[in-house]
Amino acid sequence: MEDWLRLVEVLNKQLGLTPYESRAYVSLMIHGPMSPSQLARKSGIPRPRTYDVLRSLMAKGLLVEQSGKPSIYAAVEPAQGLTNLLTAIETETLRRLDEKRKSIRTLTKLLSQMYEKSKSLKLERSNVWFTRRDTAFIAIYSEAIRSCKKEFLVATTAPRPPEKEILEAVKYALEKGVSVKVVRQITALWTLEELERYEEVVKAGSQVRYLATLDYPFRFMVFDERDVILIFPSESESITPRTLEALWLRIPPLAKILREHFEELWKKGKPILPILKETKSTRKTR
């Protein structure tokens, strides 16, 4: 009895048969070919449900029917029957996946149209926006980089490298001809993979200089001498970098002041490519 229940549970949970289908299939394996009424008695399935269960199992390739009065049902040899079931599962899974792909294509088209119409409204809503540097912020920040028309500047002492989403946005901006200039540090928290990923962006045209410290108690980004993002460092950011506080400002005079300060920092910095290569070499020899 215990083995019977275990088989029913596996068929139900692992292979997607309903509880009644699992009980009917195992009962036919144990007791051999039976009529619907016999199967109802042996398996405990309500008799009105027996016919639906048998038809479903036949459709999945697990049973065969011998016509008569009454009809007799027998289990297909397990190796073949379970192979039939797997084929049915794969077919249904592919069908559902194809439906989801079609839904995603349709939704992407519709939502993209809505997004294009509303994204400028989101950014124009306020001249001052205070938030946390979480996943949503990264997405909006990346979109702002992609939307740059002329220039994107970054001055940062972040101990960790930029997220992949940001690097991809920078590559996109570079392809559009946007000037990207960065003053930053590199720390021991960068992995070899992250160093190589950042090197790719530098080689793609991002102008980056190394500067270990900044005079300002915050980091800043300037977009087209119009928008400014100020990010305030946290003692715990090496552990939870996405919980930093950020202030987004649309104040062109401030953007101009920070751009001038950026140029001063830029003069103090060193080309980062040799430092990246040296750091990579050191990591590889450890």
Buried (B, 14 or more C-beta within 10 A) or exposed (E): EEEBEEBBEEBBEEBBBBEBBBBBBBBBBEEEBBBBEBBBEBBEBEEEBBEEBBEBBBEBBBBBEEEEEEEBBBBBEEEEBBEBBEEBEEEEEEEEEEEEEEEEEEEEEEEEEEEEEEBEEEBEEEEEBEBEBEEEBBEBBBBBBBBBEEBBBBBBBBBBBBBEBBBBBBBBBBEEEBBBBBBBBBBEEBEEEBBEBBBEBBEEBBBBBBBEEBEEEBBBBBBBBBBBBBBEBBEEBEEEBBEBBBBBBBBEEBBBEBBEBBEEBBEEBEEBBEBBEEBBEEBEEE
